[in-house]
């Protein structure tokens, strides 16, 4: 799954690079058209991986909705809050950055990851889907297992497609993106009883590539189908390159931090009068920079918070045992 997260984060990064390079001469850029056109589908893969992981965690010993939501909270909210505050500081006139309207309500909603048209960190709209999906999963899985969650995701996707367009508060509950979450849930149901094996993994991944490349000619649901096959293949993969696994570890940071970096570069380039022919060089400088920032964020901020959360949940579970209450908040 970390391999898939790395691929998804890098695809979204590349898809958005045209925004970072808006100052530079487009004729001097060497752009990979396929990634430039379809890199946004990395978000679909992120959603499908989330669907799989939620199902996987729910079958672990000691799973409870509380422990699940607590871990998800500490995984998502602190880094989003930090990135949001960085965006606020960047847009503040006090540091000489580009002027931008900073509304209190927009800031608060961005920090809380509440559905809204335009979060402070623009990529935060995907986190709104993730949060709603986690909340719904915590309710439905104890009631009817992963099958009920799959039914809800399919229904949400079908209804969402039928009533488009809709405001964010409705879209986050019923939207075509829920086909991606359904893809991850179904992938889990397909491979839950299988052991990792190269032949099965590569077969699923090959089918995923075929569905992704040729499927759009046949159905609007080609991307979720491809994501389902890809996640199944990744789940059965016996091993993955360590470097890509590490990139998967920091993939959330890459996703969250690339947008502030992309907003900063055009302003800096115009201020310092960069050579407009050097856009391609700056594309890869940005990649290295974002990976460095994300690595530091993971080591110094995210991982310590995750470890603290795991210890806190473990202590809470232990205290419940001592008090005589049923213990079910063991971390997973």
TALINSUL-V21067 format. One record per backbone hydrogen bond with DSSP energy under -0.5 kcal/mol. CO is the residue of the C=O (numbers start at 1). NH is the residue of the N-H. If there is no record, write none. Layout:
# TALINSUL-V21067
co = (CO,CO)
nh = (NH,NH)
This chain:
# TALINSUL-V21067
co = (1,2,3,4,5,6,7,8,9,10,11,12,13,14,16,16,17,19,21,24,25,26,29,31,32,33,34,35,38,39,40,41,42,43,44,45,46,47,48,49,50,51,52,53,54,55,56,57,60,64,65,66,67,68,69,70,71,72,73,73,76,77,78,79,80,81,82,83,84,85,86,87,88,89,91,92,92,93,101,103,104,105,106,107,108,109,109,120,121,122,123,124,125,126,127,128,129,130,131,132,133,134,135,136,136,137,139,140,140,141,144,145,146,147,148,149,150,151,152,153,154,155,156,157,158,159,161,167,167,168,170,170,175,176,177,177,178,179,180,181,182,183,184,185,186,187,188,191,197,198,199,200,201,202,203,204,205,206,207,208,209,210,210,211,214,215,215,219,221,222,223,224,225,226,227,228,229,230,231,232,234,236,241,242,243,244,245,246,248,250,251,252,253,254,255,256,257,258,259,260,261,262,263,264,265,266,267,268,269,269,275,276,276,278,279,280,281,282,283,284,285,286,287,288,289,290,291,292,293,294,295,296,297,297,298,301,302,303,304,305,306,307,308,309,310,311,312,313,314,315,316,317,318,319,320,321,326)
nh = (5,6,7,8,9,10,11,12,13,14,15,16,17,17,19,20,21,22,24,26,28,29,31,33,36,37,38,39,41,42,43,45,46,47,48,49,50,51,52,53,54,55,56,57,58,59,59,60,63,68,69,70,71,72,73,74,75,76,77,78,80,81,82,83,84,85,86,87,88,89,90,91,92,92,100,95,97,96,103,107,108,109,110,111,112,113,114,122,124,125,126,128,129,130,131,132,133,134,135,136,137,138,139,139,140,141,143,144,145,145,148,149,150,151,152,153,154,155,156,157,158,159,160,161,162,163,164,170,171,172,173,174,178,179,180,181,182,183,184,185,186,187,188,189,190,191,192,194,201,202,203,204,205,206,207,208,209,210,211,212,213,214,215,215,217,218,219,222,225,226,227,228,229,230,231,232,233,234,235,236,237,197,245,246,247,248,249,250,251,254,255,256,257,258,259,260,261,262,263,264,265,266,267,268,269,270,271,272,273,274,278,25,279,282,283,284,285,286,287,288,289,290,291,292,293,294,295,296,297,298,299,300,301,302,303,305,306,307,308,309,310,311,312,313,314,315,316,317,318,319,320,321,322,323,325,324,328)
